[in-house]
Amino acid sequence: MQVKVLGRVDYLPTYQAMQAFTEARTSETPDELWLCEHPPVFTQGLAGKPDHLLQPGAIPVVATNRGGQVTYHGPGQVVAYPLLDLKRKGYFVKEYVYRLEEALIRTLAHFGVTGHRVAGAPGIYVRLADPGSHQALTGPSGDPFAGLGKIAALGIKVSRHATYHGLALNVAMDLEPFSRINPCGYAGLQTVDLSTIGVSTTWNEAAALLGHELEALLA
């Protein structure tokens, strides 16, 4: 897999480039992994409901063909776009999503943070009171997100066995724009980054770690 670190790039041209790459690829096209960050932008998934976009203000909103609801991208967030041929890899979409989440969990573990999955809510979450806690989530009671903050989001597209879009890990961001949406369709869901939970690192370090884990797990 060819890893390309794009740096800070506008969202829409990157989205269009992913589409073009996927449409043009053949069974011999090498897989790629793009690592980047975007200027402030809200992106809406195919299932996105307008009422989850509360007050975008001056931040642009881009409609996309990925799965999921509305999310925010901005500086200080590592965005990873795996462009894979799943048929050639030999696993299906459910396994692919599991591996994406596992890469995020292993990346967080490098920083002493325990990432958690929440059933039915793709992405990775951390315990706000104790980000290093390994205690298993007990499952939904009244609020499945009680005591949790979302630190990473997933939104993928698969076309003719080929993947694009991907995942985003919050490193050190201005988190205010997340208050202008219901993140991933969940009203009141708190969004956090590594900085919020006491981890000091750089975008480059987090991107390198996440890229390494994705390379290993998507092989």
Secondary structure as UniProt FT lines:
FT   STRAND          2..8
FT   HELIX           11..24
FT   TURN            27..28
FT   STRAND          32..37
FT   STRAND          41..44
FT   TURN            46..47
FT   HELIX           50..52
FT   TURN            57..58
FT   STRAND          61..63
FT   STRAND          71..73
FT   TURN            75..76
FT   STRAND          77..83
FT   HELIX           86..89
FT   HELIX           93..110
FT   TURN            111..112
FT   STRAND          116..118
FT   TURN            119..120
FT   STRAND          121..127
FT   TURN            131..132
FT   TURN            144..147
FT   STRAND          148..159
FT   TURN            160..161
FT   STRAND          162..170
FT   HELIX           176..180
FT   HELIX           183..185
FT   TURN            187..188
FT   TURN            194..198
FT   HELIX           203..217
//
